Amino acid sequence: MKLWAGRFHKELDQKTNDFNSSISFDSRMAKEDIEGSVAHATMLGACGVIDAKESEKICAELQKILAEIEDGTLEIDREAEDIHTFVEGELTARLGAAGKRLHTARSRNDQVAVDVKLYLKKQCKTLHGQIKELIGVLCKKALENSGVVMPGYTHMQRAQPITFGHHLLAYAEMFQRDLSRLEDTEKRMDECPLGSGALAGTTYPLNREMTASLLGFAGATNNSLDGVSDRDFCMELAADIAIAMVHLSRFSEEIILWCSWEFKFVELDDAFSTGSSIMPQKKNPDIAELVRGKSGRAIGDLTTLLTMMKGLPLAYNKDMQEDKEAIFDAVDTLHMCLTAFVPMIDTMRVLPQNMRKAAAKGFINATDCADYLVGKGMPFRDAYKITGELVAYCIENEQTLETVPLDKYKTFSELFDNGIFDAISLENCVNGRKVLGGPAPENVCAQAKRVLQKLGVQI
């Protein structure tokens, strides 16, 4: 029986019913639907809207239904229109008239809204914990590799020497911003829409603050129209997830490059790699590639939600049923990617010698050579030009700045002396970059410890 069947004289066409139904994806909110119903029934009893004993009876039976769903005793009927219909139908079948009183002063519109919020609040906490775990792994790896010199890149060209620890902590910064976004979203999500009714509230003497408190919300929504039609929290969470997935995708791209023989900066553990069906030598970074690919799903989910909401008048419209599949997929995608990604990074083997070898090529200490001349009193633009000429000479003569003899340096400028070789030492180049945010090993260690302390993460 449909909750809205009284107005209609014919059964809904079966194919239309299948199209209209949401049970296939909203059944995951069974726990939240029952939690919301228990809070609603408790409040109705306390306010005298229904008999207090009936309220207790309803709540007790709802708890039994939840326990049976969770232990598999009660199977959710996939022919039901949605999870709300199923739970109410099951309750009514068991309690008769008492079960029919549950929906007093409530609409499916505010019921759906509270279910989705309750579910996503829990998912936010799960994702928050996973991202914190990833940051902890990055900080641990950064401390282990605080002095490992590698080339930093711009335009995918070797640019300046940095440390591997510094590179990892750049991602730790990104993921900290992801945490902050999730926290902000949770705050704005923390208003309970129950009691908004279909759109105009109700004439029953409800205590909406009581319901909000019972469900762990900070308060109740202030406008009944907005209470049932707001899906900002879905769009905002989807945006948070899309940005986090972009961060994971960028990181994945670098891991894929680093695993290649052309770089060979890292090697992934066998447990997080796959082979080829035809080429026995292959060790493929499939996890990183999948994460990179799945970022497109999260971006698509955000686009779906934004597009679905952009033309909707107030209040509820059936279009809004589309919110669940999109936001559930976004949540599932990030959760699944982090589940595989965190241990992949944790078990990743770093190859410092290969990083140092790559850093020795590409003239990534050229800026330090120019800075050396500036330290001798030469204007930076003149020092830049001379260093560029030196690099051109090295390329033509298959040398590096380290192998050019001092007498040759002096043909470019008399300001050069033996100190130039200390100035362009890769280790010195890195160690000297102690400015806040720089890649000096002592900075890396301090930054990693600061992040861990801030998040309360133990390694």
Steps between C-alpha positions, in 0.01 A plus 500: 500500500635840398496770769316723256253238365177662632476758222539246218260245350755296304823325590818662370626345177773247590765654277413844628518366854850368434598837356352684798643269765810591704523192724798366303721782624330658803479168687850574629333763722285245688681571828469875459134476401423301814709734718303795363170319554588409859586863576180619332280249687672584831432869446137438398445308823672764713293777341173309541438484126468120536455291812827458694452123527445471126814707448699255713348207315590650162857573607553151640371336183709727278810391694404137443459564127844662487660210688339250263615694192854516634522130590335395174184359656289757320566547131416837346226462240643622169143550372441775755499854361774617736655420838254730678202312357654166589572589863159655557326209327689247712418694816131520411487128419629429850316766705189578297344837586787600728744463212284726285541781753876530436460726199294756691639853447761372256544491122730286295658830394639585843553130572722457192692817579581389855595147390748632243651745748536234770664262253740759356601629844623150582675469164676834553651366822618182323662697216650742751667211680635352178649829383661550840652154467641591158650822637661299779658263248627794293654664807667173601646457151608865499692458827669188360599685183559852630852511354445305177586737216288486186429732208203728531315566176313774320346429158624141563854634453761469774502832678657517848618251760255410775462208739261210463364576846420854388317367195288264711408776742362707211230232474458500877410868470240424231341227707490724806293744297274209407450431871415863559243497220337187640481659845336812357249289308411303813427825686259622233341154478431492873138626492204265534220540241248271676182693576514695175229269366444500128593870477290700749560339836200374693222612733597232755685631809839350420825549686746515211791585725439175690509297178818675389664429834396134501663457157820681595445814294617840621152640438196503274468664159343847513281492190272214401530566125878498519496206742355262241651645182857565615759275341792741540653251741504234227654736246753631749606154611524391135722803434720409798529146370571611143784725618645222719480262205684754283775507763515121501505502120793743484688291753418185305638653181832568671513151649437354154788707360729419792439126453602510135851393398553853367480630859519199735471722808274257685386140483153392607452193714392190309173503695408829328617424146389274220667325209438457131322209334765488225810692618660320795730789593217745571412636845211738452384773744134410442377630837637847428360486146154402627503780756596743224217369284239498775554871563285548189209325671515736798514804273203357307303447822550865594391608153190280528396662828562856386312444175213318672444786747561804281145537362283375786233726652416467869422268663548126440510362145544137394821601321656508847480122521806513273707646783556166669661297226738784420608582855511133604724424202728793585531386862557138399762599241713705739465240776604218266793697356635595843463140621742388227715813479610538863668156535646536150686814609588351838671197340657691210880458479697819437814482282718793619799426274287531188353826624848639574627388160213676325559813708863511384382551143298780349692792658250533783764689701520779240293738714745445786788582265331829411427570869871446572589786263227716653664437836819640351322824410384433144141602404276193469418552131871511412565192713206326330647572153848378591365181654292438189815532289676256733219247459514537122876435515446189713240362258728555201794338677310221681589632846309597811542805718683279751759380245590838348850600626542827688717659231216449252253653746722809514470549124134571564555720806797588720265489799513119498737335748523159670187579701288435193538125542353511850223728377389260226529183705152345484500424870603857583242635256229312688635553850522874443131533418394548861243770428155414635349243267836410345637148437791501748499171697455680831195678355355172376533337842354801677208522258420128522505510880287813503237338279494182706462698822221712350302194393582292806630225274734238646760330278 
